[in-house]
Amino acid sequence: MQVNAMSVSDFSALEKAGELWRHWGFEPWLWEAMTGVSRLVTFTKGSFLGEVARYYAADYIVWRHRGEVDCQLVYDTWAPADNVMLHRFVFIAGEAPRPLRKRSFLLGLKGYLELYQYTIGGEGHVKIRDLTPLIEQGWKIVQEGPWR
């Protein structure tokens, strides 16, 4: 299958909802030809004796990318990070979303990578239902903002 490297999904207007992203712990993110926001969420496991374990999940909302080219690039080259058990990428796309792509690092011992596509106004995969309302709210802010 030949992929047109020039087809770019660009929802970078979402950047204008900066206050929303900061409120939810996101920071600007840039890698290769992709831009968006990212955050690191901390999970702790406790017991009667105190904290037993601490691990992280990294979320990436990517609003400017080259479609399948960048999805494949992340899938092929993304590396595990210390104590990060899950890397979730949500690629905002104009076309119908593709199914979830998932990869484990060292049989899951070093974590997992999950790639999702989301269309604004769409349903979204159940595993990103915590992120899709943020994307929708960001889009609403951009559509109603004074810069429109």
N, C-alpha and C positions, 0 to 999 in steps of 0.2 A: 504494500500500500504506500503510495507516495503522498506525503503530507506537504501542503503548501506552507512554508516557513513564514510567509508574509501575512498569513491570516492572524490578526491580532485581536484578542478580546480586550477591550479597554473600557473598564468601568471605573477609571481613576477619579471620576467625580466624587466617589465615595470618600476620597481623601479630605474633602471639605467638611466631613462630619467628624473632624478631629477630636472635638470635646467628647463625643460619644465613645470613640475608641479609647481615649485616655481614661474615661470613667470606668470602663470594663477591663483596664489593665493592659491594653494593647499599645504597642509602639510601632513607629514606621519600620517597614521591613523592605529590603531590596536584595535580590540575588539574581545574578545573570541578567536576563531581560525581564524579570518579574518584579512587580512592586505590589505592596499591600501593607498589612499590619500583622504583627505577631505578639504572642504573650506566652508566658510560662506560668502554669498553674501548679501549686504545691498541694500534694495530698499527703496526709500523715495518718498513720495507723497507730492507735493507742491501746493501752491495756491498763490494768490496775497499777502496774509498775512504771507507767509513763509511756513515752513514745517508743514504739517498736520499730517502725519503718517510716521512711520519708522518700517519696519519689515525685517526679514531675511529669506533666503532660504539656507539650508545646502545640499551640494552635496557630495556624497561618491562614489568613484570609487574603487570597491573591486576586486582585482586581485588574491587573494588567499583565497579560501573558500571551504566549503564542499558541494557545490551545494544546492540542495533543503533543506537540513538540516539547513543550515545557513540562507537561504531565509525565511524559516518558523520561525526560532529563532528571526530574526529581526522583522518579521511581528507580532509575538505574544508578544514580550517583549519591543519593542522600545517605549520610552515615549516621550511625547511632551516636548519642551523646551521653555522658555520664549521668546516671540516675534518671534519665528521661525515658519513661516506659512507653510513651505514645507520642508520635508526631502526626497531627491531623492537618492536612492541607485541604482547604476549600477553594477551588478555582471557580470564580464567578464567570459564567458563560452565557452567551446569548442564545445558544441552541439547546435542545433537550439534553439533560444531563446523562452522562454515561454511568454505568454501574460502578460501585465502589471497587477500588483496587487496593489490595492490602499486601504488605510484605513484612516478614519478620527479620530481625537481626539476630543471628546466632540462635535459631530456633526459638526466638522470643525471649531468650535470657538477657539480651541487650535491648529489648524493646520492639516496637512495631511502628510501621509507617502506614498511614491510611490516606488515600487520595479520593476526594469527592469533587463532583461538579455540582454547582447550584445555579439555577436560573432564577433571577429575581421574579417574585410572584409565584414561584413554583413550590412544590411540596418539600423537597429535600429529603435526604436519607434520614431515618430515625436517629442515627448515631450523631447527627449534627444539629439536632433540634434545639440545642442550647445556643448555637451560633446563628441559625437562620433568622430568628427574630431581630438579632442585632444588625444583620445585613439589611433586612427589610426596613428597620428604623433608620439606619444610615441613608438608605436610598430615599426614604420619605423626607428626611432632613434636607438632602441635596435637592430634591424636586421642589420643595417649598421655600428654599433659601432665597436671600436677596440677590444672589448672583445669577439666578435663572433668567 
